[in-house]
Amino acid sequence: MKRFLQITGILVGLLFIVGVVVYAFTPREKLLTYVVPEINNIRVTDVYLTNQKATMKVQFDATSKIVPVFIYRLKYDFRLYGQSITFGEQNLKQNSQTGKIQRITLPVSLQFKQTGNLVQQQIARQDSVEARFQVHCNLPLLGRRTFNVTRKLPIVLPVLSAPRITAVKTEDIGFRHQRLILTLAITNPNNFDFYLRDLKVNVQLKTYLAAAGSLPKDLRVKAQQVTSLSLPSATAIERVPADSLNQTSNLSGPYTLKANLVAEPVSEAVGIIRLNTTISDTIQSPKTK
């Protein structure tokens, strides 16, 4: 038994020495191809959009090639067209790895004032995101090591535009009351279709405040297209004075709209998107014949 333990110890020692020699004499670029995990199964989830920023989670699998490599810390810098759009650092737990696959989730925040034009350009050109990683990992036999890696990744950065009111009509629901019928333009600037699952709006138009939030059914909005939707207000208003209407009973003028929207992309790369926004715009008077 003692002799067996001695032989085992010698073998482990030899393996360690071989590992150190290989690490010391193998060119770093070639070593990276052996030990740095491949990135695949990229998905963007938990997307929350406002007027100023977007928050989301970027998930992917880090798949080891030869032996399991555990990444315990990851610094990241995502870039578009040479400019950084978001960066951060994430500590990872051992239970994120199963065999050779480690599931990694990175929190991402984008400020539209600085990154909006870059993201729109990426959507139009369908370009990849340049991801710069500083990988802190445990290598079998060699222990903790740090590598700097740059990859081009097909990360889909979703955006949504606020609904716009294109027309408002009144509808009588009693002798003294009316409700507003809002016609909204729903724009999809992305390269994927989405289903509009929920939409709630509050509109201030002239002196009238209207709330609407009952979709007749899920609405599919095609990629790179605009779809119209009519929503009745949920609350009644006093009958609108005649001088506020034209002959076709349409209201016009400036308005403020607050919207909460839930969209489900028809895409494996993006999860549910939520939009909370406030805009001010103007409803143009309809042309009379």
C-alpha positions as CSV (number, residue, x, y, z in Angstrom):
1,M,0.0,0.0,0.0
2,K,2.8,2.3,0.9
3,R,4.5,1.6,-2.4
4,F,1.3,2.3,-4.3
5,L,0.9,5.7,-2.6
6,Q,4.5,6.5,-3.4
7,I,4.0,5.7,-7.1
8,T,0.7,7.7,-7.2
9,G,2.5,10.7,-5.6
10,I,5.3,10.5,-8.2
11,L,2.8,10.3,-11.1
12,V,0.9,13.4,-9.7
13,G,4.1,15.2,-9.3
14,L,5.2,14.4,-12.9
15,L,1.8,15.5,-14.2
16,F,2.2,18.8,-12.3
17,I,5.7,19.3,-13.7
18,V,4.5,18.5,-17.2
19,G,1.6,21.0,-16.8
20,V,4.0,23.7,-15.7
21,V,6.4,23.1,-18.6
22,V,3.6,23.1,-21.1
23,Y,2.3,26.4,-19.7
24,A,5.7,27.9,-19.6
25,F,6.8,27.0,-23.2
26,T,3.5,27.0,-25.1
27,P,2.9,30.4,-26.9
28,R,0.2,32.3,-25.1
29,E,-2.0,32.7,-28.2
30,K,-1.9,28.9,-28.8
31,L,-2.5,28.2,-25.1
32,L,-5.6,30.4,-25.2
33,T,-7.1,28.2,-27.9
34,Y,-6.8,25.2,-25.7
35,V,-8.0,26.5,-22.3
36,V,-10.4,29.4,-22.9
37,P,-14.0,28.1,-23.1
38,E,-16.1,28.7,-26.2
39,I,-19.1,31.0,-25.9
40,N,-22.4,29.8,-27.3
41,N,-26.2,29.8,-26.7
42,I,-26.3,33.6,-26.2
43,R,-29.7,35.0,-25.0
44,V,-30.8,38.4,-23.7
45,T,-33.4,38.3,-21.0
46,D,-35.2,40.5,-18.4
47,V,-35.2,43.5,-20.7
48,Y,-36.6,46.7,-19.1
49,L,-36.7,49.9,-21.1
50,T,-37.4,53.5,-20.1
51,N,-36.9,56.8,-21.8
52,Q,-33.3,57.1,-20.5
53,K,-31.9,53.6,-20.3
54,A,-32.2,49.9,-20.9
55,T,-31.4,47.1,-18.4
56,M,-31.1,43.5,-19.3
57,K,-29.2,40.2,-18.6
58,V,-26.9,38.6,-21.2
59,Q,-26.7,34.9,-20.7
60,F,-24.4,32.4,-22.4
61,D,-22.7,29.1,-22.0
62,A,-18.9,28.9,-21.6
63,T,-18.0,25.4,-22.8
64,S,-14.6,24.0,-22.0
65,K,-12.7,22.2,-24.7
66,I,-10.4,19.6,-23.1
67,V,-10.9,19.6,-19.3
68,P,-13.4,21.7,-17.3
69,V,-12.2,25.2,-16.7
70,F,-14.0,27.1,-14.0
71,I,-14.3,30.9,-14.4
72,Y,-14.7,32.5,-11.0
73,R,-14.5,36.1,-12.1
74,L,-15.3,37.8,-15.4
75,K,-14.6,41.4,-16.3
76,Y,-16.4,42.5,-19.5
77,D,-16.5,45.5,-21.8
78,F,-19.1,45.3,-24.7
79,R,-18.3,47.6,-27.6
80,L,-19.9,48.8,-30.8
81,Y,-17.9,50.4,-33.6
82,G,-14.9,51.0,-31.3
83,Q,-17.0,52.6,-28.5
84,S,-17.8,51.0,-25.1
85,I,-21.5,50.7,-24.5
86,T,-21.5,48.9,-21.2
87,F,-18.9,47.2,-18.9
88,G,-18.8,45.5,-15.5
89,E,-17.5,42.7,-13.4
90,Q,-19.2,39.5,-12.2
91,N,-18.2,36.9,-9.6
92,L,-19.4,33.4,-10.4
93,K,-20.3,30.5,-8.2
94,Q,-19.1,27.0,-8.5
95,N,-22.7,25.7,-9.0
96,S,-22.9,27.7,-12.3
97,Q,-20.8,24.9,-13.9
98,T,-22.0,21.4,-14.8
99,G,-19.3,19.3,-16.4
100,K,-17.6,21.3,-19.1
101,I,-20.5,23.8,-19.4
102,Q,-20.7,26.9,-17.2
103,R,-23.8,29.1,-17.5
104,I,-22.9,32.7,-17.1
105,T,-25.3,35.7,-16.6
106,L,-24.1,39.3,-16.9
107,P,-26.1,42.3,-15.9
108,V,-26.1,45.0,-18.6
109,S,-27.2,48.6,-18.5
110,L,-27.2,50.9,-21.5
111,Q,-27.7,54.7,-21.4
112,F,-29.5,55.8,-24.5
113,K,-28.1,59.3,-24.6
114,Q,-24.6,57.8,-25.1
115,T,-25.4,54.5,-26.9
116,G,-28.7,55.0,-28.7
117,N,-27.3,55.8,-32.1
118,L,-24.8,53.0,-31.9
119,V,-27.5,50.4,-31.0
120,Q,-29.7,51.7,-33.9
121,Q,-26.8,51.4,-36.3
122,Q,-26.1,47.8,-35.1
123,I,-29.8,46.9,-35.6
124,A,-29.7,48.4,-39.1
125,R,-26.5,46.6,-40.1
126,Q,-27.0,43.5,-38.0
127,D,-23.5,43.6,-36.7
128,S,-21.9,41.7,-33.9
129,V,-21.0,43.1,-30.5
130,E,-17.3,43.2,-29.7
131,A,-16.8,41.6,-26.2
132,R,-13.6,42.1,-24.4
133,F,-13.2,39.8,-21.4
134,Q,-10.7,39.5,-18.6
135,V,-11.1,35.9,-17.6
136,H,-10.1,34.8,-14.1
137,C,-10.2,31.0,-14.0
138,N,-9.0,27.8,-12.4
139,L,-7.0,25.5,-14.6
140,P,-6.5,21.9,-13.7
141,L,-3.0,21.3,-12.2
142,L,-2.0,24.9,-12.9
143,G,-4.4,26.7,-10.5
144,R,-5.6,30.3,-10.9
145,R,-4.8,32.1,-14.1
146,T,-6.0,35.3,-15.9
147,F,-6.4,35.7,-19.7
148,N,-7.6,38.7,-21.8
149,V,-9.9,37.6,-24.6
150,T,-11.7,39.4,-27.4
151,R,-14.7,37.9,-29.2
152,K,-17.3,39.0,-31.8
153,L,-20.6,37.9,-30.4
154,P,-24.1,37.9,-32.0
155,I,-25.8,39.7,-29.1
156,V,-29.2,41.0,-30.0
157,L,-29.8,44.4,-28.3
158,P,-33.6,45.0,-28.4
159,V,-35.2,48.4,-28.5
160,L,-38.8,49.6,-28.5
161,S,-40.4,52.9,-29.5
162,A,-43.1,54.5,-27.5
163,P,-46.6,54.2,-29.0
164,R,-47.8,57.3,-30.8
165,I,-51.3,58.6,-31.0
166,T,-52.3,59.1,-34.6
167,A,-56.0,59.9,-34.0
168,V,-58.6,60.3,-31.2
169,K,-62.3,60.0,-31.7
170,T,-65.1,60.4,-29.2
171,E,-67.9,57.8,-28.8
172,D,-71.2,58.6,-26.9
173,I,-71.9,56.2,-24.0
174,G,-74.8,58.1,-22.5
175,F,-76.6,61.4,-22.6
176,R,-73.8,63.3,-20.8
177,H,-70.8,61.1,-21.2
178,Q,-68.4,60.0,-23.9
179,R,-65.3,57.9,-24.1
180,L,-62.2,58.4,-26.3
181,I,-61.1,55.9,-28.9
182,L,-57.4,56.1,-29.3
183,T,-55.6,55.0,-32.5
184,L,-52.0,54.1,-31.7
185,A,-49.1,53.5,-33.9
186,I,-46.9,50.6,-32.6
187,T,-43.4,50.6,-34.1
188,N,-41.1,47.6,-34.2
189,P,-37.6,48.8,-35.1
190,N,-36.0,45.3,-34.4
191,N,-35.1,42.6,-36.8
192,F,-37.6,40.2,-35.2
193,D,-41.4,40.1,-34.9
194,F,-43.0,40.4,-31.5
195,Y,-46.4,39.8,-29.9
196,L,-47.8,42.7,-27.9
197,R,-49.0,40.9,-24.8
198,D,-50.1,43.9,-22.7
199,L,-50.5,47.7,-23.1
200,K,-51.7,50.3,-20.6
201,V,-51.7,54.0,-21.4
202,N,-52.7,57.2,-19.7
203,V,-53.2,60.2,-22.0
204,Q,-53.6,63.8,-21.2
205,L,-55.2,65.6,-24.1
206,K,-56.3,69.2,-23.7
207,T,-58.2,69.1,-20.4
208,Y,-59.1,65.4,-20.7
209,L,-57.4,62.5,-19.0
210,A,-58.1,59.1,-20.5
211,A,-56.8,55.7,-19.4
212,A,-56.9,52.6,-21.6
213,G,-55.5,49.1,-21.1
214,S,-57.6,46.3,-22.5
215,L,-56.1,44.7,-25.6
216,P,-58.8,42.8,-27.6
217,K,-56.2,40.2,-28.4
218,D,-52.5,39.7,-28.7
219,L,-51.1,41.7,-31.6
220,R,-48.2,40.6,-33.7
221,V,-46.0,43.4,-34.9
222,K,-43.8,42.6,-37.8
223,A,-40.0,43.4,-37.8
224,Q,-39.2,46.9,-39.1
225,Q,-42.9,47.8,-39.5
226,V,-45.6,49.9,-37.9
227,T,-49.0,48.5,-36.8
228,S,-52.1,50.5,-35.9
229,L,-54.2,49.6,-32.9
230,S,-57.5,51.1,-31.6
231,L,-58.1,51.2,-27.8
232,P,-61.2,52.6,-26.1
233,S,-60.6,54.6,-22.9
234,A,-61.6,52.7,-19.8
235,T,-63.1,55.8,-18.1
236,A,-65.9,58.1,-19.3
237,I,-65.4,61.8,-19.7
238,E,-67.9,64.7,-19.7
239,R,-69.2,65.3,-23.2
240,V,-66.6,67.3,-25.1
241,P,-67.7,70.8,-26.1
242,A,-68.6,71.2,-29.7
243,D,-65.9,73.7,-30.3
244,S,-63.3,71.1,-29.4
245,L,-64.4,68.8,-32.2
246,N,-64.5,69.1,-36.0
247,Q,-67.1,67.6,-38.3
248,T,-65.6,64.1,-38.0
249,S,-65.5,64.2,-34.2
250,N,-61.7,63.9,-34.0
251,L,-59.7,65.6,-31.3
252,S,-56.3,67.1,-32.2
253,G,-53.5,69.0,-30.5
254,P,-50.6,68.3,-28.1
255,Y,-50.8,65.4,-25.7
256,T,-48.8,63.5,-23.1
257,L,-48.8,59.8,-23.0
258,K,-47.6,57.4,-20.3
259,A,-47.3,53.8,-21.5
260,N,-46.5,50.4,-20.0
261,L,-46.0,47.8,-22.7
262,V,-45.1,44.1,-22.6
263,A,-43.7,42.5,-25.8
264,E,-42.8,38.8,-26.4
265,P,-40.2,38.5,-29.2
266,V,-40.6,35.8,-31.9
267,S,-36.9,35.0,-31.3
268,E,-34.8,32.5,-29.4
269,A,-32.2,35.2,-28.7
270,V,-34.4,37.6,-26.8
271,G,-36.8,37.2,-23.9
272,I,-39.7,39.3,-22.7
273,I,-39.4,43.0,-23.1
274,R,-41.0,45.6,-20.8
275,L,-41.3,49.3,-21.7
276,N,-42.2,52.1,-19.3
277,T,-42.1,55.4,-21.0
278,T,-43.6,58.9,-21.2
279,I,-43.7,61.1,-24.3
280,S,-45.2,64.4,-25.4
281,D,-46.3,64.8,-29.0
282,T,-49.0,66.3,-31.2
283,I,-52.0,64.8,-32.9
284,Q,-52.4,66.5,-36.3
285,S,-55.8,67.7,-37.3
286,P,-57.4,65.4,-39.9
287,K,-57.7,66.8,-43.4
288,T,-61.2,67.8,-44.4
289,K,-62.5,67.1,-47.8
